[in-house]
Amino acid sequence: MASSDYRLLIKPSAVRELAAIPLKKERKQVAARIRDLAAAPRPRGCEKLTAQERYRVRQGPYRIVYAVDDRERTVTVVKIGHRKDVYR
């Protein structure tokens, strides 16, 4: 882990949401995408959510919603879900 990497924090509810993804292949892809956020918290294709200080990245039909704290150098995954119901 390079010194420039961010620390990854995942809310317990997001861990449950990740475990609930039915296909193992998709679950692994989402987990890999989350790991990549430690090295690049604002990757190409991420979007800032308008209502909050949060971002989201896409991985197939799933969305990963997270917050970045540059001072503490942390990325906190808040929510993981299918695109049809992640914003509810």
Protein Blocks (a to p, Z undefined) as FASTA:
>chain_A
ZZkbccddddfklmmmmmmpmblklmmmmmmmmmmmmmmmbgghiacdfkbccddddehj
bccdddddfklopacdfbdcdfklmmZZ
